[in-house]
Amino acid sequence: MFDQINTKAPENFRRFGMREDNAITERLPRFAGSVEVTKERFTFVRSGSYPESIFAHHSAIAPAVLDQLEVGSDVNFRVRFNRAGPVAIDMQLGRQID
């Protein structure tokens, strides 16, 4: 579904993740996963809740958490969406979900 949205939506439609929750994202639980890739400005997380890697921009991760992230780290996070799919925000270390 996100592939079709990304292909068919106007170029300016949700290029970036939402800045605030909406009626759907505020009801979603925290998800658990592990860091798959980490680069200079972004990270990808794998989670059993979604079949593909989930993007996380470093601006949406607290600096104290970001300093400790490495490939294989267990994390939990909230999601919002952009045109290509879920985007991890509010990432915390550990699989424990509140």
N, C-alpha and C positions, 0 to 999 in steps of 0.2 A: 504494500500500500504506500509506504513512504517513497519508494522508487517512483511510483506514478505521480505522487504529489511533487516530488523534486523535478520530474521531467515536464509536467504539464502546468504547474503553477506559474504565475507571472514571476519574472526574475527577482523582484523585490519582496516576494511573499516569504516571510519568516526565514530570512537568510541566517539569522542568528537566533540563539535560544531566547525564550521569553524572559523578560526581566522580572516579572511578577507572576505569582500563581494565578490560575483561573479556576473556575468552578470544578474542573476535572482534576487538575494537578494538585489542588489543595487537599483532595480526598485520597490521593495515592499514598501507599505506605512507603517506608524506607526500603530500599533494596540492598542486597548483599552481593559482593562479587570480589574479584581480585584484579590487580593492575596487570594489564597485558603488555602495554607499551607506554613509555614515558619519554617525552621529547622536551625541548626547551620551553614551549608555550602550551602544550596540551598533553593529555594522557588518554589512553583508551582502557576501558574496564570490560571484563567479561563477567556476565551474570547469567545464571540459569533462567532468569526472568525474560530474557530477550535473546534471540538467536544470533545476533551480530554484536560486534564490539560497540560499546557505548562511549561516545566522545565526551570529554570533560576539559573545558578550557581552564587553564591555571588561575585565571581571574576569579573563578567561581569556587576556588578551594582556599581555605584559610592557610596563611603562610606557615604556621606551625605544623599543619598536616602535610603540606606540600614538601617541606624540608625532609620529612620522613618517608615519603613515597618512594618505592622502588618496585621493579618488576616482581610480581608474586605477592606483594602486600595484600592482605585481606582488608577490604574496605566496605563501608555501607554508605548509602547516598540517597538523595531524593532525585526525582527526574522532572524535567520540563521538556518541551519539544521544539525542534526547529523543522524546517521543511524536509530534512533527511532522516529524522527519527528522534529517539530520545537523547537527551543531553544530561549528563550527571552534574548535579550541583550539591552544595553542602556536604561534601565528602568528609567522612570521618574514618579513622583507622579502626580495624576490627570488624568482624562479621556481626557483632552484637547489634541488634536492631531494637530501638526503643519502642 
